[in-house]
Amino acid sequence: MSVKRINTFSIVGFDPDTEELGIAVQSKFLAVGAVVPWAKAGVGAIATQALANLDYGVDGLKFLKEGLKPKEVIDKLKNQDENYQTRQVGIVDAEGNSANFTGKGCYDWAGGISGNNYSCQGNILVGEETVQAMAEVFESNNNDDLGTRLVTALQAGQKAGGDKRGRQSAALLVVKENGSYGGYNDKYIDLRVDDHKTPIKELKRLLNIFYMYFGDKQAKKIKLDDDLIKKVKYYLTELDIFKGKLDSEIDKEFKKALETFYHQENFEERKTKVGYIDQDILKYMEDKIK
């Protein structure tokens, strides 16, 4: 049976402040997010690609949990895999240690760069500039959350050349303790663009929406003055939610329409006290009626 290579570029990363671990990946391959990224909170993050061996994800996390360092994990994975020269893997653990490996059987250009808290790797690339750009952007972008840093690095890799065959899919996986919806497991962000002309751009759009729903609840709250009330009423009218007058009154009909909007858009967690509106929600309204 012929097995297609996962020819791609990726970055695995760790944020020591939030203890988040994650992977961002792009490829000329359908649904790359179903194959490459593996991560477990408090353990590590792994990208397995080229002629991808999914055991590198499963066994790699097991070995990390047992206390092995990323380089030791890679050595152990290679020792149990007779076809290791066709593999590419990048690993970062929950202490920021990192390592990567590119087998001699991977197609050019193929290679990687590891640093404190991250590892970048890719194969069938235009050149090494792709991984260099990802590394530089990740190292210099310390103020954003991990998900944004990973996707921004991925964007830099694409701009520097990326996969020389083109692009098709992208994915972002970020884990942290009790990070899921409801806190049931550690899967904080799990976004996939399976088939798209500009997959990284679409991934970034999805990430922005994710943060709108589940991200920073401390976004700036704006007081609803007369002009802003009229503006919000206009937006709600354009969205076919508000049927009243476009005046500056915070009346019962306006409150009901705003409540309907929050529930309709699944923004219940972003509701504010009467007389204020979340700045991000206001921007979302503006964009939605364009």
N, C-alpha and C positions, 0 to 999 in steps of 0.2 A: 504494500500500500504506500502510495506517495504521500508524504507529509509536507505541507507548505510551511515555509519559514516565516517566523514573525519578525519581519524586517522593519525596524522601528528605531525610535529614540525615546528615552525615558529618563526620569529623575526620581530617585527615592530620597526622602528627607525626614529630618527629625527636628522638632522645636522643643528645646530644653525648658522653655518657660511654661508652655502649655502641656508638654509631654505628648503632643500629637505626633503621629507617624503617618507618612503618606507616600503615594506614588502618583505621578502624572505621566501619561504616555500618549504618543501619537504614532500612527502607522498607515501604510498603504496595505491595509488588511482589514477584513470585515470584523467588527465587534472585538477590537483588540482588548477591551476591558474585561472580556470573559476569560482571557488567557494570561496576560502579563502580570497584573498587580496582585500582590499578596501582602497582608499585614495583620498584625495582632497587637493591641494596646499593651504596653509594658514589655513587649518582646522585640519587635522589629518590623521592617518593611523590606519587601523583596520584589524585584522585577526580573522575570525570566523570559528571555526572548531568543531571537535567531531561530534555530530549529528547537523551539521551546520544549523543555521538559517540565511538565507541571509538578512533578515530584520535587523540583527545586523549590517551589513555593511551600508545599506541604512539609517536606522533610527539613527544609531550611529553617522554617519557623520553629519546628520541633527542636532542632539543634541549638538555635539561639536561646530557646527557653531553658535548655539544659545548661546554659552558661558559656557556650562556645562564642568566640569573637567572629565577626564577619569573615575574615580571612580564613579562619579555621573551618568555618561552615562551608565555604567554597571548596576548600581542599577535601573535605569529607564528601561533599556532593560529587566532586570529580572522581573520587576513588570508587564510588558505587555506580558510575556511569561510563560505560565503554565508549560512548559517543560524545564525550564531554567537549571534544574539539569543535563540535558543531553548535555549541551553546554559548549564550551570553547571559550574564547575570550581574545585577547590582544589589547590594545589601547595605542597610544601615540598621544599627540596633538601638535599643532604648537608652543608651548612654552616649549616642552620637558617633560611635565607631563605625567605619564604613570600609567597603572594599568592592571591587568589581573584577570580572574575568571575561575575556573574549577569546574564544577558541580559534585556533588557526584555520579551522574550516568555515569560519564566518566570512561572508562576502564583503569586499572592500567598498567604501571605507568603513572599518569597524574598529571600535575601541572605546575607552572610557576614562573618566577623571573622577577620583574620589577625594573628598576633603572632610573637614570636621562637620558632622551632621548631614552629609549628603553624598550621593554618588550619581554621576551622569554617565550614560552609556548609549551606544547606538550602532547600527550596522546597515550596510547599503546606503550610506549617507553621501552627500555631495563632498563632504570633507570633515576633518576634525574640528573645524570652526563651529559646528553645531554643538558639540558637547562643551567646547570651551565657552561659548556664549551662554549656555545654560548654567555652567558653574559660576561664571562671573556675575550673572544676574542674581542667582540665588545667594551668593556670598554678600552682595551689596544691598540686598533688599531685606533688611532685618526688622523693619517696622510692621510689615503686613502679617496677617495670619498665614499659617502654613499652606492652606489651600490656594490662596492667592499667590504666594511665593512660588509654588510649584507650577501653576499654570502660566505665570509670568515668565518663568524660566523656559517653559515649553514654547511659548510664543517667541522668545529670543532664539531658541534653537531652530525654529522654523524660518525665522527671518534670516538666519545665518546660512541657510541652505536646506536643512532637514533631510528627509528621505528622498533620494534622487529619483525614485520612481513616481513620486507624487504623494498624495494624502487621501485618506478615506475615513479613518476612525480615530477617536481619542477617548481618554478616560481619566478620571480622578478618583482616587480612593484615599480617604483620611480616616484614621481610627484614633479614638481616645477612650479612656475608661468611662463606661456608661454613656457613651456619646450618641447613641442612636435615639430615634424618636421614642420618647417614653423612658429612655434609659435602660432598655432591655438588653442591649449588647454594646459592643465597642465601635460599631460602624457609624461614624459621624457623617461623612460625606461619601456617597457612592454614585457618581454621575458618569454616564456613558453616552457617547455619540457614536453610533454603530456604523453609519454610512452617510457621509456628508461631504460637500465640495470644500468647505472650510471648517474642518472638525474642531480645531483649537478655538477658533472664534466662537463657534457654537457652544463649546464647553465653557468658555468664559461667560457667555450669556446665561447658561444654566446655573453656573456658580453664583452669579449676581442674584438670580432669582432665589436660589437656595438661601443666601444670606438675608434676603428680604423676608423669607418665611421663618428661618430658624437662627439667624445670626445675631448681630449686636442689637439687643433690645434697648440699649441706652442711646440710640440715635437721637439727634437733636429734635426737641419738640417745639413747634412753632405756635405762637398764640394766634388764634383766629380773630383778626381784626375785621372791620367791615369789608374791606376790599377782598381779603382772602376768603371770607365766607361766601361772597358772591362768586369768586373764582371756583371754589370747591363745589358750589351748587351747580355752576355751569358744567364742570367736569361730570358730576353725577347725572346731570340731565343728558349729556352726550352719551353716557353709558346706559341710558334708558332706565335709571334707577330713581331719580328725583323728578317729580311732576309739578312741583310748586313754583312760586315766584322766585326770580333771581335777585332777591333782596339781601339785606345784611342781618336778618334775624336768625338766631339759633332756635328755631321753632321745633315743634314736635315732629313735623314731616321731615325736616332736615336731619334730625337725630335718627329717625327711623331709616332714612335712606342711607346714611353713613353706616349704621349698624348692618344694613343689608349688604352694603359694599364689602365690609370687613368679612362677613360670613361667606359671601359669594366668591371672594378671592382667597379664602383660607388665611386671612390675616388676623385671626382672633388674638394672637399673641402680640400684635402690634397696636392694639387699641390704646387710646390715651384718654385722660379725663376730659370731660366736657369743656369745650372752649379752646382745645389744643389739637394739633395734628402732627403726626410723625413726619419729619422732613422726607424720609425715604418713601413713605406712602404717597405723599404729595407728588413727588417726582414720578412715581409709578403711574398715578392717575394721568399726569400730563403726557407721559409716553404712550399710554394705552389709547388715548383718543386721537393720536396723530395719524 
